[in-house]
Amino acid sequence: MSITDPWVLPKGIIITPVEELAAKLREQVEANDGDFAISRPQSRTPSRILDSQSAALLREFATPKTIGQAVAYYSRAVGSDPEHTLEDALPMLTQLISWRLLVPPDSNDAEEIQPSFHAGETVAGCEVLQCFQALEDSEVYQVKRPTGQVAALKILRVGAPPESSRMFHREAAILRRLDGSVSPALLDEGVWEDRRYLLLEWCNGVDAGSAAAMLSQDRSADAQRKLFDLCCNILRAYSRLHDQGVTHSDIHPRNLLVDDANKVTIVDFGLAWEENVNQQFGEPYRGGVGFYFEPEYATAVRQGNQPPSASRLGEQYALAALLYSLLTGTNYIDFSLTRDEMMRQIAEDGPLPFDRRDMARWPEAERALGKALSKDPSARFISMSEFADAFSSAPMPEGGWIRSGTTVDAAALDRVLEHELARVGFSGGLINSGLPTAPKASLTYGAAGVAYALYRIACRHQDAALLSLADVWCRRALSEPENNDSFYNSEIEITPEIVGQIAPYHTLSGIHAVHALVSHAMCDVPSQAIALEGFMAASQKPCDNLDLALGRSGTLLVSSLLLDTLEEGDVLPRAPLMAFGNQTMKSVWQEIEQQPPIREGTVITYPGIAHGWAGILYAALCWHESSGSELPSGLEERLQQLMECAEPWGSGVRWPWVLPQGRKGGAASYMPGWCNGTAGHIFLWTAAHRRFRNDAYLRIAEKAAWNAWETPSSITNLCCGFAGQAYGLLNFYKHTGENIWLERARELASRAAAWNSENYMEFKLPPESLYKGEMGVALLAAELSAPHTACMPFFEPEGWPSPRRITKI
């Protein structure tokens, strides 16, 4: 390092006052008020703590400067002596350079760590689907081989250090030895444009930490049994690894993938130890995550000695530390994040008993973990296999070890329901003034959506007063003048050109449909007859769109919902609506039959429920189920084509928002919500399974449910966010009867309740909107009290005919 060389902070560096850190994290770091944490996202370098003067000096390197220039600028600003400042700061600056937190401005390290490739690009003969991870030295992508096989591409970044290349060589040799037994299979390796790569088998699943957290949230005995089995499977996987002469040397939750059957796959063998591989490439350096280091390592570091090589007994300790954290949700010691104190704790402090972690005592499991966590290696189990046998034989406490409780905020859901009912109730101001924001009448945004939500809540609670209120809101929607304010709002891109003239979710036809449902519940046959005629008449206008949200498939779906309210022998005949629905089905499928396979078509390039293939197929299945009419030819073939568009991700699958032929080279985007994401697909695949009893449809429905559950979201509403995802999981719960999906739906509903009316208004989403606002969350809150009858509003069959009519008061 020369004082005359220019240095710069890499792009993306974050400097945060320690006072702004989370309270729990603040307790773990040795820092004073006024200190700062410096970190670099996607970097392997851990965060560092600097005092305020060092942080101020460091900020001088926001633009390239020599050390002398930075010290001079800083000294002038604070009035200090430059020579004394340089003498004091040089050790700190030297460390920052060694940590690559100060880098040469013309180096690759100076750039923000971003993926090198985007979806659709070809790398090493494979099509990039998605970046999975980007670090400063390597990247991992989900790719598709020319054969159509999905794989993982692990590739070095430009300018990666030579040691990274040696790690790739080592990992390839280890993977060849393991041959996919406990690891991904090695499919190929090589060099692409001077960048070494490994092509690996793609393994579905989530990391062990995420898998354990999801099971812990459930808290049921069955979920706890599955969590215990997961820990046993981890030990068995490492037992098989050791039996093959390999020590992993890099144990932490993210290096373990867990699929939906609890199968464990170990990944990342760049630091692995194996005798023959060591002879070829030399012994690897010690890496890993501090929480899982063994006492032998900590003692060597404290004494200033070279850390010992990775060992099987050391790995046993690391795995016991990992299992403790998976079972309890926290580490076996309350670690300090200060390096010296952490090393002391590892070398000297024993594990805390489960009851100190607010868990039930579990003596047998705690004894097995305690033996593996012995400070003396000779006191641990002889082998990983012996550890696995001892741990797996521990009988679970009755009811599990995780004490009862719930993460679901039922009070928040109740508050949302009460708040919305008060706003739209007889004593609220809106019943007289109408909704303040356009569109004021439609199902998605306006009064018809309010009426529909009230109708469903009334049916749920057998509340005649609420049903009368629904009727009032329905008639308000019908009385709104048919102008721009009723159905359109250009500020949110709801215009005649976009939503068309017949879409039930956005136009007059939907108001008539809601009126028919409310009238049916009230046993008001004349009004129901008028509403049905109105729906069919309003749906006759020209429409070229085939999708569910804006086009003729939406008309077909709503026809099926209305047909469900008409029984043979009722006063109102089924025949007119049957004929209308059959004609609508025929007109849609005459065009569908002209379309090429889904992967090749350029007319319909959305796979999702609201605007794409899933919605078109779902509407056809619902009409068939309601009417008994013949299924259109080719529907099963289209289901197969759509299934083939699914991409594995985490424990499940997902579909891109837009298929490749519609993106025109752009990157793929994904979402877990109902409209364009995996939550909407759940309804299609459960309906397909109900009709065809093909277990492939059940499996993909479950994988869609996994993705809707696992994938984070920042939106709360029915259309795009948590509420729609919750309804998707409720649909899968009703289809399978598996209670864990009900609990997950409740958790997502709780997250949906986090927003208030002000949050919706901030994003120009009217709170009273059924699909975009708080009203949909309120309906979800009401339906969770009887989840077996819950159904996605104005979309999922409501269970008619059944004795749910309410006498009007």
C-alpha positions, 0 to 999 in steps of 0.5 A: 500500500502506498500513501500516494495511491488513490483509494475509494469506497466501493459503491453500495457501502452502507455506513449506519449509526449504531443507534439505528441498529435493531435493539437485539443486534445493538446488544451484541456488538461492542460499540459506543453511542456515536459509533458507526457500522460499515457494511457492504451488501453481497460481500463476504466481509462482515460488518465493522464498527468504527468510531465517529472520527474514523467514519468521518475520515472514511467518508472522504473516500466517497470520491477517489483520493490518496490517503494523504489527500483524505487526511488533509481534507478531514484535518482541515474540516475538523481542525486537527493536525494532519501528521497526528491524524495520519499516524493515528488513522493509518492502522485503521485504513490498512485494515479497511484495505485488507477487508476490501472496504477501501479499493483502487478506483479502477478495479472491479471491486469499486463497482456495486456487486450486481449480477453479471447476467440477466434473464434470457442471456446465454452463458456456458451454453445455457439460458439464464433464468434468474440470478440466485446469488451474487457475491464479490467473487462468484455468482449462482444462477438458475439456468436452462440447458439446451435439453430443457433441464433446469440447472444451477450455474456457479461462475466466478466473477471477472477479476476473482482472486486465484484462490476462488478458482482453486476453490472451484477446482476443489469443489468439482473434485469433491462433487465428482467423488460424492456423485450426488449422494448428499450433494448436487450432482456435477453436470459439467465444468469448464471455463467460459470467457475466462471465467471458471464455472460449475454446472450443477443439478438444480435442487428444489428447496429452501435453506435449513434456517427458513425451513425450520422457521416455517415449521416453528411458526406452526407450533403444532405437534405434527410440525414439531415432529417434522422439524425434529425429523429435519434435524435427524436428516441433517445428521444422517446426511453428514454421517453419509458425507463423513463415511465417504471421507469428506469433511464439509468445513463450511457448516451454516443454515444456508449451505443446507437445502431442504425440499418439501419432503424434508430431504437434505442436500449439502451445498458449497464444497469449496472449503471441503477437506478430503485426503486425495483432493488435498494432495492434488490442490493443497489443504484448504484454508479455514472459513465458515460462520463464527456461531458454528466454530468449534472450541479448538478453533477458538482456542487457537485464535485466542492464542494467536496460533494458526487455526487447526484443519477442519475435523470430523469432531469439530464438524460434530460440534458445529452441527450440534450448534446448528441443530440447537439454533434450528430447534430453539430459534436462537444460538446455544450461547448469547453470542457477542459479535465482538470477535475476541469475546465470541472466541472466549464464549466458544472456548469456555461457555456451555449451551443454555438449557432449552427452558432458558430459551422459553422452550419445554425441557427435553432432557434426552435431546439436550443431553445428545446436543450437550455431548456433541458440544463438549469443549473437549473433543474426546468427550464428543461422540466417536462419529457422526453416525453415533451422534445421529443415533443418539439424537434421533432416539430422543423421544419428543415431549408430549405436545412438542418442545415449543411452547404454545402461542401464535404469531397471528395477530387476531386483534389486528384482523378484528380491528380491520374488520370493525374499522371497515364495517364502521366506515361503510355502515348505516351510521358511517358517512360514506353510505350517504356521500358515496365513495370519495375516489374513482372508480366509485361503482365497480366491483374492484374499486367501488360500491359494488365491491363494498356490497359484495364484501358485506353480502359475504360477511352477512352470509357468514354470520347469518346477519340480516342487517348486514345483508340489507346494508349490502343491498343498499350499497348495491343499489348505490352502485347501480344508481351511480351515473355511468360516467368516468367517475363510476368506472374509470380513473386515469391516474391509476390507469383504469381507462376505457381503453384498458378495462374495456366495456364488459369486464365484470371486475370493472364495468356495469356487468359486475354490478348486475352480478353482485346485485343478483347474488345479493338478491338471491341471498335475500330470496328477492326473486324479482330483483334477482331476475332483473339483475341476471338479465342486466348482467347478460345484456351488459356482457354482450358488448364487443370485446376482443380480450380473452383474459379473466380480469378484463375479458370474456373469460371473466364473463364466463367465470362470473356466469358460473358463479351466478349459475350456482345460485340457480337450481333445477325447479327454481322459479328462475330458469337456468336455461337462459344463463346456460345458453349464454355461458355456453356461447361465451365458452364457445367464443373463447375456445374458438380463438384458443384453438387457433393459438400455438403451444403456450411457450410459442404463442405471441398473442397470450404471453401471460401465464397468470390467473388475471391476465393469462392462460391460468385464468382462461383455463380456470374459467373453463373448468368452473363453467364445466363444473357449474353447468355440466357442459362438455369440457373444451377439447385440448384443455388438458393439453393446455394444462400440461403446457402451462405446467411445463412453464413452471420454474422450480424455486425454493420448495415450490415452483413459480411462473414468470409474470410474462413468458419469454416471448412477451418480454422481448429480451427483458428480464423475467419478474415474479410475484407470489400474489393472486393476479400475476403470481403463484397464488392465483395458480393454486386455484387452477391446479386444485380445480384441475385435480378435482376434475381429473384426479391427476396427482400431477395437478395436486403436486403442482398446486402444492408447489405453487402454495409453497411459493405463495407462502415462502415468497416475501411481499410488500403488498397487503391487498387481495389482488397483488399481496398477502390477502390474495396469497392467504386465500390461495393457501385457504383454497389448498387447505380446503382441498387437502384438509392439511391444517398447516396450510390453514395456519400459514393462511392465518399468518399471511392474513395477519401480515395483510392487516399490518396496513391501515387506511393511510397506507393504502391512500399513500399508494393511491389505493382507496381503502374501501376497494375490495381488490386493492384496498382494506375491504378485501382484508376485512372480508378475509378477517371475517371468513377466517372464523369459518375457513372451510367456507372461505372463498376468494371474492367474486372468483372462487365458487361460493358453495351454492346451492346450499341453505345460506339464504337470509331473510330480509328484515 
